[in-house]
């Protein structure tokens, strides 16, 4: 038997049919602890279809000794070359990396040929894995920093997109639970190419024809009525939230831009499409309808993907169950739910499955939709309206008492639900806020509570906002949720990250993010409220970190010690909010007072893992609680992380 050292490539072992490759490599220690020394040791690596195993190795006898570690193939996220470090010795000139749950495993081949052989085979074996990465770090993680991009977080997203061939990524995400067996052509190229992204929709512009997705009744004389399904022509776009348009009879006026969709594009014109609906909301709606074969199409938890949600009673007396089918793209830009039934468009796919089950538990028999009652909020109560006449408000009932005063539920002009904050005199810097309100009204996102306007001509002044029927998230967690699944709780957290990512992009800092400052819609959608209002508080106890009203339990060390607010301090607060969600509304650090919290959190204390959160959910919280603000993710990063996790669990 030949010795495995040197440039000997692969040793054939006919007694182990599952063995794919075997080589001696230099392995770098993984430094799972910051204090671990960096070292390099020779190990015998063996690759099978399911596992990479590496062993202690006796170079004199050419034999393996004790098992030192394993990596499950299904957990591998990326396999790529690594740029060698400057002045590295000859035996470390051909490194490659295997990225899996515990981080990067760095391995050094004896020759470039052996390295490429392993990379090629590993990519072939992992091509159907769920969590394949789009970006990677081309250089090493050394001394708590990525050498390529100088990021100081080991879990930071990669800085280089994976190499392409013929314009497509050389990676492929598994698009269905049961992968197709590889064809001879796929074996030849080793990795199937993913589909090209759909063509980018053109930006809206004057002269464009749009279709009304929702009914809209004019709120002012300047507005134009919208009738669902009818076409309108855009005339002017001076405001991002309100466009001037004309109907087919020549009548002109302003329409809310989020009520229309470009004609001929998108799924919005189909009643079965329910945008911005998550898995739990779809299941609740389908069970409420209680129709065998009831279905809808919704946005998947993964951006740009879609899911068919289907209710079935299974032909018996069972209460019924919901099934979810990802709509998968093919390399030829077609779509399928059941393999071998491909269609050029999603509407064609739905039409086919309305008549044929073809691999689904049932054909799609009944359209279930909440479109009629799910019209989005408008940015204001009509175009150009930000000062609201208090005579148009009707007060119906008190909702609670907030930082600034009483909050009431009411109606505007007797028909539109609104929430009205009656600002207690002396609690707010009113003049500064009134100027800011004009800017805040233009902030519009499905996960932000919409500011409709203000009443400033009398005292007390009123702040008029969107009304959400399920009230405060904190009370909703404590009183209204019955045995929620961890996935349902993660969907609620995702709502918050999406609203905060929008604020982050607008360079808006919340400063008081917590479950008490989020509200819940009738269908369980969570929306962030009171963003930026803490800047106008005149209460010394609230504005000083020493005050009893200051949100100490949601604040990071740089705020507790130096009152330095940023989007990254909001990220810390989101981690605490996520902890509130997974404890169903418990008080953070419930056994400590504010003084003790400042001391202990600044010294490294962190909240414990909630019982409803597994390690992966808890890791999202802990990455928000890094000591240094720069080591915390952005909200956009958090959106992507939670999207990926929900898509995997779907």
C-alpha positions in Angstrom: 0.0 0.0 0.0 1.4 3.4 -1.0 2.1 6.1 1.6 -0.6 8.8 1.6 1.9 11.7 2.1 3.2 14.0 -0.7 1.2 14.4 -3.9 -0.6 11.1 -3.9 -4.1 11.9 -4.9 -7.0 9.5 -4.0 -6.5 6.1 -2.5 -9.0 3.6 -3.9 -10.6 1.5 -1.2 -12.8 -1.1 -2.8 -13.9 -2.4 0.6 -15.8 0.8 1.4 -18.1 1.6 -1.5 -19.5 4.7 0.2 -16.0 6.4 0.5 -15.7 9.1 -2.2 -12.3 10.7 -1.4 -9.5 10.2 1.0 -6.4 12.5 1.5 -4.0 13.8 4.1 -4.4 17.6 4.6 -3.1 20.2 6.9 -6.0 21.5 9.1 -6.1 24.8 10.8 -7.7 24.9 14.3 -11.1 26.5 14.3 -10.6 28.7 17.3 -14.1 28.3 18.6 -13.0 30.3 21.7 -11.2 33.6 21.4 -8.5 32.4 23.8 -7.8 29.2 21.7 -4.3 29.2 20.2 -4.0 29.0 16.4 -2.3 25.8 15.2 -1.9 23.5 12.2 -2.0 19.7 12.3 -1.9 17.0 9.7 -5.2 15.0 9.5 -6.5 12.2 7.4 -9.7 13.3 5.7 -12.3 10.9 4.4 -15.4 12.0 2.5 -18.5 9.9 2.2 -22.0 10.9 0.8 -23.1 11.8 4.3 -20.1 12.9 6.3 -16.6 14.4 6.3 -14.5 12.6 9.0 -10.9 13.6 9.9 -8.5 11.4 12.0 -5.2 11.7 13.7 -2.6 10.4 11.3 0.7 8.5 11.7 2.9 9.6 8.8 5.5 7.0 9.4 3.1 4.0 9.1 0.7 5.8 6.7 -2.3 4.8 9.0 -5.2 6.6 10.5 -5.5 6.7 14.3 -8.3 8.2 16.5 -11.3 10.2 15.1 -10.8 13.9 15.7 -14.0 15.3 14.2 -16.8 15.1 11.7 -18.9 17.5 9.6 -22.4 16.4 8.4 -22.6 17.0 4.6 -26.2 18.2 4.9 -25.0 21.1 7.2 -22.4 22.4 4.7 -23.3 25.9 3.3 -20.4 26.7 1.1 -17.2 25.2 -0.3 -14.6 27.5 -1.8 -11.0 28.4 -2.3 -9.3 30.7 0.2 -6.7 33.3 -0.7 -3.4 32.2 1.0 -1.9 34.5 3.6 1.1 36.6 2.7 4.4 34.8 3.3 2.7 31.5 4.2 4.9 28.4 4.0 4.9 26.0 1.1 2.6 23.5 2.8 -0.1 26.1 3.2 -0.3 27.4 -0.4 -3.5 25.6 -1.5 -6.2 26.3 1.2 -9.9 25.8 0.8 -12.8 26.3 3.2 -15.8 24.3 4.2 -18.5 26.5 5.8 -21.0 24.8 8.1 -23.0 25.6 11.2 -20.0 25.9 13.5 -18.2 28.3 11.1 -15.3 27.9 8.6 -13.2 24.8 8.5 -9.8 25.6 6.8 -8.0 22.8 5.1 -4.7 22.9 3.1 -4.2 20.6 0.2 -0.7 19.4 -1.0 -1.4 20.4 -4.6 -3.9 22.6 -6.5 -5.1 19.5 -8.4 -6.1 17.8 -5.2 -7.8 20.9 -3.8 -9.9 21.3 -7.0 -10.8 17.6 -6.9 -12.2 18.0 -3.4 -14.0 21.3 -4.1 -15.6 19.8 -7.2 -16.7 16.6 -5.4 -18.0 18.5 -2.3 -20.0 20.9 -4.4 -21.6 18.0 -6.2 -22.5 16.3 -3.0 -24.0 19.4 -1.3 -25.8 20.9 -4.3 -29.3 20.2 -2.9 -28.5 21.5 0.7 -31.1 23.9 2.1 -28.8 26.8 3.2 -26.3 27.2 0.5 -24.7 30.7 0.7 -24.8 33.4 -2.0 -21.8 35.3 -0.6 -18.6 34.1 1.1 -15.4 35.5 2.6 -12.5 34.9 0.2 -9.8 35.4 2.9 -9.2 34.0 6.4 -10.7 34.8 9.7 -7.7 35.8 11.8 -7.4 37.6 15.1 -11.1 38.3 15.4 -11.4 39.9 11.9 -12.0 38.9 8.3 -8.9 39.8 6.4 -10.9 40.5 3.2 -13.4 43.1 4.5 -12.2 43.9 8.0 -15.5 43.0 9.5 -15.2 42.0 13.2 -18.2 39.6 13.5 -17.5 36.0 12.7 -21.1 35.4 11.5 -21.0 38.5 9.2 -22.3 38.0 5.7 -19.8 37.3 3.0 -18.3 40.2 1.1 -17.9 38.4 -2.3 -20.6 36.9 -4.5 -19.9 33.3 -5.5 -18.1 33.0 -8.8 -20.3 32.7 -11.9 -20.3 30.7 -15.1 -22.2 32.0 -18.1 -23.8 34.7 -15.9 -25.3 32.3 -13.3 -24.2 31.4 -9.8 -22.4 28.1 -9.4 -24.6 27.4 -6.4 -28.2 26.0 -6.3 -30.7 26.3 -3.5 -32.8 23.2 -3.0 -36.2 24.3 -4.3 -38.4 21.3 -3.2 -38.4 18.9 -0.3 -37.7 16.0 -2.6 -34.9 16.7 -5.1 -35.0 15.5 -8.6 -32.5 12.7 -9.3 -29.5 14.2 -11.3 -29.7 13.8 -15.0 -26.6 12.8 -17.0 -26.2 16.4 -18.1 -26.3 17.5 -14.4 -23.7 14.9 -13.5 -21.5 16.3 -16.3 -21.5 19.9 -15.1 -21.6 18.7 -11.4 -24.0 21.5 -10.3 -27.3 22.5 -11.8 -27.5 26.2 -12.6 -30.3 28.2 -10.8 -32.9 30.1 -12.7 -32.2 33.6 -13.9 -34.0 36.3 -11.8 -37.2 37.7 -13.2 -36.7 40.9 -15.3 -36.8 44.0 -13.1 -40.1 45.8 -13.3 -39.8 49.3 -14.8 -40.1 52.2 -12.4 -43.6 53.8 -12.5 -43.7 57.0 -14.6 -46.3 59.4 -16.0 -48.4 57.9 -18.8 -48.2 54.4 -17.3 -51.5 52.5 -17.0 -52.3 51.0 -13.6 -55.0 48.7 -12.2 -56.7 49.4 -8.9 -56.0 46.6 -6.5 -58.3 48.0 -3.8 -61.4 50.2 -3.7 -60.7 53.7 -2.6 -63.3 56.3 -1.6 -62.1 59.9 -1.9 -61.4 61.6 1.4 -60.9 65.1 0.0 -62.2 67.0 -3.0 -58.8 66.5 -4.6 -58.9 62.7 -4.5 -60.1 60.3 -7.3 -62.3 57.3 -6.6 -60.7 53.9 -7.3 -62.8 50.9 -8.3 -61.1 47.5 -7.9 -60.0 46.0 -11.3 -60.4 49.2 -13.3 -57.6 50.9 -15.2 -56.2 54.4 -14.6 -53.5 56.5 -16.2 -50.8 58.2 -14.1 -50.5 61.9 -14.9 -48.1 63.2 -12.2 -45.9 61.8 -9.4 -45.0 64.8 -7.3 -45.4 62.7 -4.1 -44.2 59.1 -3.5 -47.4 58.3 -1.7 -50.0 60.1 -3.8 -50.2 60.2 -7.6 -52.4 62.3 -9.8 -54.3 60.1 -12.2 -57.3 60.0 -14.5 -59.9 57.3 -14.9 -61.3 55.9 -18.2 -63.9 58.7 -18.2 -61.4 61.5 -18.0 -61.9 62.4 -14.4 -58.7 63.4 -12.6 -57.6 63.4 -9.0 -55.1 62.0 -6.5 -54.9 58.3 -5.6 -52.9 56.4 -3.0 -49.9 54.9 -4.8 -50.0 51.7 -2.8 -53.6 50.9 -4.0 -52.6 50.3 -7.6 -50.4 48.0 -9.6 -48.9 48.4 -13.1 -51.3 46.9 -15.7 -50.0 43.6 -17.1 -47.5 43.0 -14.4 -47.6 41.1 -11.1 -50.0 38.8 -9.4 -51.9 41.6 -7.6 -54.9 41.5 -10.0 -55.7 37.9 -9.0 -58.1 37.3 -6.1 -56.2 34.3 -5.0 -53.0 36.3 -4.4 -52.6 37.6 -0.8 -49.5 39.7 -0.5 -47.8 40.3 2.9 -49.4 37.3 4.5 -47.4 34.8 6.5 -47.9 31.1 7.1 -49.8 31.4 10.4 -52.1 34.1 9.0 -52.8 31.9 5.9 -53.7 28.9 8.1 -56.0 31.0 10.3 -57.9 32.4 7.2 -58.2 28.9 5.6 -59.4 27.3 8.8 -62.0 30.1 9.2 -63.3 29.5 5.7 -63.3 25.7 6.5 -63.6 24.7 2.8 -62.0 21.5 1.5 -59.7 22.6 -1.3 -59.7 26.2 -0.1 -56.5 27.9 -1.2 -54.5 31.1 -1.6 -51.1 32.2 -2.9 -48.9 34.2 -0.6 -45.5 35.7 -0.5 -43.1 33.1 0.8 -41.0 33.9 3.9 -38.1 34.1 1.4 -38.2 37.4 -0.6 -39.2 37.0 -4.2 -40.7 33.5 -3.8 -44.3 32.3 -3.5 -46.2 29.6 -1.7 -49.6 27.9 -2.3 -51.4 27.3 1.0 -54.1 24.7 0.7 -56.8 23.5 3.2 -57.9 19.8 3.1 -60.3 17.7 5.1 -58.8 14.6 3.8 -62.1 13.2 2.7 -63.1 12.2 6.3 -64.5 13.7 9.5 -61.2 15.3 10.6 -61.1 19.0 11.4 -58.8 19.5 8.4 -55.2 20.6 8.0 -53.2 23.1 6.0 -50.5 22.1 3.5 -48.0 24.6 2.0 -46.3 24.1 -1.4 -43.4 26.3 -2.5 -43.7 27.4 -6.1 -40.4 26.5 -7.6 -38.6 27.9 -10.6 -36.8 25.8 -13.2 -33.5 26.7 -14.9 -35.7 27.5 -18.0 -37.6 30.2 -16.0 -40.7 28.1 -15.7 -42.7 27.3 -12.5 -43.9 24.1 -10.8 -45.4 22.8 -7.6 -45.4 19.2 -8.7 -42.4 17.9 -10.6 -42.9 17.3 -14.3 -45.8 19.9 -14.4 -44.0 23.1 -15.5 -45.7 26.3 -16.6 -44.5 29.6 -18.1 -46.4 31.8 -15.5 -47.7 31.4 -12.0 -51.3 32.1 -13.1 -51.0 29.3 -15.6 -49.8 27.0 -12.8 -52.7 27.9 -10.6 -55.2 27.5 -13.4 -53.9 23.9 -14.1 -54.0 22.9 -10.4 -57.6 24.3 -10.1 -58.5 21.3 -12.3 -55.8 18.8 -11.4 -54.3 17.8 -8.0 -51.1 16.5 -9.8 -49.1 15.7 -6.7 -50.9 18.0 -4.3 -53.2 16.7 -1.6 -56.2 18.1 -3.5 -56.9 20.3 -6.5 -57.4 24.0 -5.8 -61.2 24.2 -5.4 -62.1 27.5 -3.7 -60.3 30.8 -3.7 -59.9 32.2 -0.2 -58.9 35.8 0.1 -58.8 38.7 2.6 -58.2 41.3 -0.1 -61.5 43.1 0.4 -60.8 43.8 4.1 -57.0 44.1 3.9 -56.6 47.4 2.1 -53.3 49.1 3.2 -53.1 52.3 5.1 -52.7 55.6 3.2 -50.1 58.2 4.0 -52.6 60.7 5.4 -56.3 61.1 5.2 -56.2 62.3 1.6 -53.6 64.0 -0.5 -51.9 67.0 1.2 -53.8 66.5 4.4 -51.7 66.6 7.6 -53.6 69.2 9.7 -56.9 67.5 10.7 -60.0 69.4 11.8 -60.8 68.0 15.3 -64.5 68.6 14.5 -64.2 65.6 12.0 -63.2 63.3 14.9 -65.6 61.2 16.9 -64.2 59.7 20.2 -65.6 56.2 20.9 -63.6 54.6 23.7 -60.4 54.9 25.7 -57.6 52.5 24.7 -55.0 53.4 27.3 -52.7 55.9 28.9 -49.3 56.4 27.2 -46.2 58.5 27.9 -47.9 61.6 26.4 -51.4 61.1 27.7 -54.7 59.4 26.9 -55.1 57.3 23.7 -58.6 56.9 22.3 -60.2 54.9 19.5 -62.4 57.0 17.2 -63.7 57.7 13.7 -62.7 60.3 11.2 -65.7 61.8 9.4 -67.8 59.1 10.9 -66.4 56.2 8.9 -62.6 55.7 9.1 -61.1 54.0 12.2 -58.4 56.0 13.8 -56.4 56.1 17.1 -56.1 59.6 18.7 -53.3 60.5 21.1 -54.3 63.4 23.2 -51.0 65.0 24.2 -50.8 66.1 27.8 -49.6 69.7 28.1 -46.0 69.9 29.2 -45.1 66.4 28.2 -43.8 67.1 24.8 -41.8 69.7 22.9 -44.8 70.5 20.7 -43.4 73.0 18.2 -40.4 70.7 17.3 -42.7 67.7 16.9 -45.2 69.5 14.7 -42.5 70.3 12.2 -41.3 66.7 12.3 -44.8 65.4 11.9 -44.8 66.6 8.3 -41.8 64.4 7.6 -43.1 61.4 9.6 -46.3 61.3 7.6 -44.4 60.4 4.5 -43.0 57.3 6.1 -45.1 54.5 4.9 -44.5 50.7 5.4 -46.7 47.8 6.0 -45.0 47.2 9.4 -45.1 50.7 10.7 -48.2 52.3 12.3 -49.2 55.0 9.8 -49.4 58.6 11.0 -52.4 60.2 9.5 -52.1 63.8 10.7 -52.2 66.1 13.7 -54.6 68.6 15.3 -52.5 71.6 16.4 -55.0 74.5 16.4 -56.1 73.8 19.9 -54.8 72.4 23.2 -54.2 69.6 23.9 -52.9 68.8 20.4 -53.9 65.4 18.9 -51.8 62.9 17.0 -54.1 60.8 14.7 -52.8 57.4 13.6 -53.9 54.1 12.1 -56.0 52.0 14.5 -55.0 48.4 15.1 -57.7 46.3 16.6 -55.6 43.8 18.6 -53.8 46.5 20.5 -50.4 46.6 22.1 -48.0 43.6 21.3 -47.1 43.3 25.0 -50.7 42.7 26.1 -51.3 40.5 23.0 -48.5 38.2 24.1 -49.6 38.1 27.7 -53.4 37.7 27.2 -54.5 36.8 23.7 -52.0 34.2 22.3 -53.0 30.6 22.9 -50.1 28.1 22.7 -48.3 29.9 19.8 -45.8 27.9 17.8 -42.2 29.1 17.8 -42.6 29.7 14.1 -45.6 32.0 14.7 -43.5 34.0 17.2 -40.6 34.2 14.7 -43.1 35.6 12.1 -44.0 38.3 14.5 -40.3 39.2 15.0 -39.9 39.3 11.3 -42.7 41.9 11.0 -40.7 44.1 13.5 -37.4 43.7 11.6 -39.0 44.7 8.3 -40.5 47.9 9.7 -37.2 48.7 11.5 -35.2 48.0 8.3 -37.3 50.6 6.5 -36.6 53.1 9.3 -32.9 52.2 9.2 -32.9 52.9 5.4 -34.6 56.3 6.0 -31.9 57.0 8.7 -34.5 57.1 11.4 -33.7 56.0 14.9 -36.5 54.7 17.1 -34.8 55.1 20.5 -37.6 53.2 22.4 -38.2 49.9 20.6 -40.0 47.4 22.8 -43.1 45.2 22.7 -45.1 48.0 24.4 -44.4 50.2 21.4 -45.6 47.7 18.8 -49.3 47.1 17.8 -51.1 44.1 16.4 -53.5 44.2 13.5 -56.7 42.2 13.2 -54.9 39.4 11.3 -51.9 39.3 13.6 -49.5 41.6 11.7 -47.2 43.4 14.0 -46.4 47.1 13.4 -43.9 49.4 15.1 -45.3 52.7 16.5 -44.0 55.8 18.3 -40.7 55.8 16.3 -38.7 58.9 17.1 -41.2 60.4 19.6 -38.8 60.0 22.6 -36.8 62.9 21.2 -39.7 65.3 22.1 -40.3 64.0 25.7 -39.8 66.7 28.3 -39.8 64.3 31.3 -36.3 64.3 32.9 -36.8 60.7 34.2 -37.5 59.5 30.7 -34.7 61.3 29.0 -32.0 60.5 31.5 -30.6 57.0 31.8 -30.7 57.4 35.5 -34.4 58.0 35.5 -36.9 55.3 36.5 -38.9 55.8 33.3 -35.9 55.5 31.0 -36.0 52.2 29.0 -33.0 50.8 30.8 -34.0 47.1 30.2 -33.9 47.6 26.4 -30.8 49.7 26.3 -27.2 48.7 25.3 -24.1 49.7 27.2 -23.3 52.7 25.0 -26.7 54.2 25.8 -26.7 53.3 29.5 -23.2 54.8 29.9 -23.0 57.6 27.3 -26.5 58.1 25.9 -25.2 57.3 22.4 -28.2 56.3 20.3 -28.0 54.8 16.8 -29.6 52.2 14.6 -27.4 49.7 16.3 -28.8 50.6 19.7 -32.2 49.9 18.1 -30.8 46.5 17.1 -29.9 45.7 20.7 -33.5 46.7 21.7 -34.9 44.4 19.1 -33.0 41.5 20.6 -34.7 42.3 24.0 -38.1 42.6 22.2 -37.5 39.2 20.6 -36.9 37.9 24.1 -40.2 39.4 25.2 -41.9 37.7 22.3 -40.5 34.2 23.2 -41.3 34.6 26.9 -44.8 35.7 26.0 -44.3 39.1 27.6 -42.1 38.7 30.6 -40.2 41.6 32.1 -36.5 41.6 31.0 -34.1 41.2 34.0 -37.2 40.9 36.2 -35.3 40.4 39.4 -33.0 43.4 39.0 -33.6 47.1 39.5 -32.4 49.8 37.0 -29.1 50.5 38.9 -28.2 46.8 39.0 -29.1 46.4 35.3 -26.7 49.2 34.2 -23.9 47.7 36.2 -24.4 44.1 35.2 -25.3 44.6 31.5 -22.2 46.8 31.1 -20.2 44.0 32.7 -21.5 41.4 30.3 -24.7 40.0 31.7 -27.2 38.9 29.0 -30.8 37.6 29.1 -31.2 33.8 29.3 -32.6 31.6 26.5 -36.4 31.5 26.7 -38.0 28.0 26.9 -39.9 28.5 23.5 -36.7 29.5 21.7 -34.3 26.9 20.5 -30.6 27.6 20.1 -31.0 29.0 16.5 -33.7 31.5 17.6 -31.7 32.5 20.7 -28.6 33.0 18.5 -30.5 35.8 16.7 -31.1 37.5 20.0 -27.5 37.1 21.2 -26.0 38.5 18.0 -28.0 41.7 18.7 -26.4 41.9 22.2 -22.7 42.3 21.1 -20.8 44.8 23.3 -19.6 46.8 20.3 -22.2 48.4 18.1 -20.3 47.6 15.0 -20.4 43.9 15.8 -24.2 43.9 15.7 -26.0 43.2 12.5 -28.1 45.7 10.6 -31.9 45.3 10.5 -31.6 44.4 6.9 -29.2 41.6 7.9 -31.8 40.4 10.5 -34.5 40.4 7.9 -32.4 38.1 5.7 -31.5 35.8 8.6 -35.1 35.3 9.8 -36.3 34.9 6.2 -33.8 32.1 5.6 -34.7 30.4 8.8 -38.5 30.6 8.2 -38.0 29.3 4.6 -36.0 26.4 6.0 -38.7 25.6 8.5 -41.6 26.0 6.1 
